[in-house]
Amino acid sequence: MDKAIQKLKSQKDTGTAFQNESNKVMKTEKYQEKQSLLELEEGQRAKIVCSPDHCLLAPLGFRPGKVVEIKSRQPFQGPIVAEIEGRQIAVDRRLADRIILELEVAVHAAG
């Protein structure tokens, strides 16, 4: 994987603090975790951050900002079936490894 993709995968954002109903200050940290479509688990959803320049990906909906969900992984190194914009599309594993996604993971801690 090239350095630009590795850099995207390692970027993180932090969130904000808020008060709950018992007047305790709760701190929420929101991390935007980057990973490839190949690494996404079945049933998991994520937003596309960047996609390789391939003539079929953009027309099929694989564009930055779109939400994608893994439906299944075909056996024997077969394609990954992803759902995007209501369509299920089979994507080669090598190509899926180059589609970078952003996952939001919220962590709550009492302060």
Buried (B, 14 or more C-beta within 10 A) or exposed (E): EEEEBEEBBEEEEEBEEEEEEEEEEBBEBEBBBBBBBBBBEEEEEBBBBBBEEBEEBEEBBBBEEEEBBBBBBEEEEEBBBBBBEEEEBEBBBEBBBBBBBBBEEEEEEEE
